[in-house]
Amino acid sequence: MERRSLLKNLSAAAAVGAVTNLGGGRTLSAEAASGVVRTMGNGGPLAQAKDAARRGMPPLKITDVKIIATAPSGSNWTIVKVETSEPGLYGLGAATHQEIPQAAQAYIEKRLKPFVIGKNCDEIEDIWQSAYLQEYFRSGPEGNDALSGIDGALWDILGKRLGVPVYQLLGGKVRAAVPLYGHASALTQSALNDQVQAYIEKGYQVVRIQLAVPGWSGYGVSGAKTSAAVQALRPDGVTPSPVFDAGRYLTTTIGMFEAVRAKFGFDIGLVHDIHERPAPNQSIQLCRAVEQYRPFYMEDPLSPEDVGWFQIFRQETSAPLAMGELFVNRNEWLSLVANRWIDFIRIHQSSVGGLNMCRKVAHCCEFFDVRTAWHGPNNVDPVGHCYNLHLNLVTPNFGIQEETFFDEKTREVFPGTPEIRKGYIYSNDTPGFGIDIDEKAAARYPYTKDFEDRGNDRMLDGTIVRP
């Protein structure tokens, strides 16, 4: 009754331009009284906001899905463009499957495109879940990369439609920019030291170090070749190929850590990628030997097929372990995280289904103090790097991000590609992912090869080595 009486008095005051006495010496002008009447009559600002949220945005439909294949930097990138019923509004997603790009592209064209056309763009979770189950024999990289392309484009559309960066949709920034690690790799220790020094001078706090084994093959060092003398050590009948020897690799890598620490001390973080090549017990020996040099982490000490060894790893060494760039299924990483057997998750975002899945991975890892270090070399396209960037900006348990340098050709094709300065990558804070694609420019850089050739290294006796 008091509320109705107050509204009646306020309405009258507003109508005649009077000043209303509210009691206790308080008065209200006619203009203010009119505003109060409107607010109270409509249930107040909170009620109005709730009502607007209930109404939601008008439906926006997926009208087309387009595949854009381009290779401005030499890598085979697959970009998905999802078009909508609002003219000119589209989103971009990352579906790059560097090894066999045609497989993911075919899955998009033949299966996902017909499945999603006509669906509401804002039903991101339902589209992800239902599309994931359409594959039935699921959790393969081809289907996951295809799904990642659709999923990322829908996040991009939602951000553009609301006028905010994707990171705002994920909870907002917890850091101003994302720290990166650089790649130092060389044929000699002296050349490697020079590269580390250059990164330090640029402001990088973490550097990945890889050193060639003289005369032998290894991972991550351009120009490392197997010598004729090593080829001569092989048994008769073995076809010439790059030759990897785990024992020599361990000796070289331990010496590399010792030399870098002697030169630069302990102020710079050091990452090293084992890349699953040695046997599990050899990787344990290596990690235990370099503990004294306090690596930032040792990457991929095992293959996905050997994750059962991680319990033994944790018992045998305190060296920080990073794992996961080849994971495609949650069951590959879940036990490692829940049991605290790894320190960093290294997932390649598109290969597990994209941003929608990886935000859940990051949240799960947070509860077990496992940090993120998403895979980010050149076989992640620029849109995929935006997945990494926006998720890194909002993740409290972020660890480090792998750097890729974006050349001028890439920036020509992808306007809005994130900027890198002083060892950090920055968002441009524009709606969506903040990146676009120039389709005419993209067409000028077609694929120069059909697939990524891997798996050529072998042991002396001819046994194949994991890549």
Secondary structure, 3 states (H helix, E strand, C coil): CHHHHHHHHHHHHHHHCCCEEEECCEEECHHHHHHHHHHHHCCHHHHHHHHHHHHCCCCCEEEEEEEEEECCCCCCEEEEEEEECCCCCEEEEECCCCCCHHHHHHHHHHHHHHHHCCCECCCHHHHHHHHHHHCCCCCCHHHHHHHHHHHHHHHHHHHHHHCCEHHHHCCCCCCCCEEEEEEEEECCHHHHHHHHHHHHHHCCCEEEEEECCCCCCCCCCCCCCCCHHHHCCCCCCCCCCCECCHHHHHHHHHHHHHHHHHHHCCCCEEEEECCCCCCHHHHHHHHHHHHHHCCCEEECCCCHHHHHHHHHHHHHCCCCEEECCCCCCHHHHHHHHHCCCCCEECCCHHHHCCHHHHHHHHHHHHCCCCEECCCCCCCCCHHHHHHHHHHHHHCCCECCEECCCCCHHHHHHCCCCCEEECCEEECCCCCECCCCCCHHHHHCCCCCCCCCCCCCCECCCCCECCC
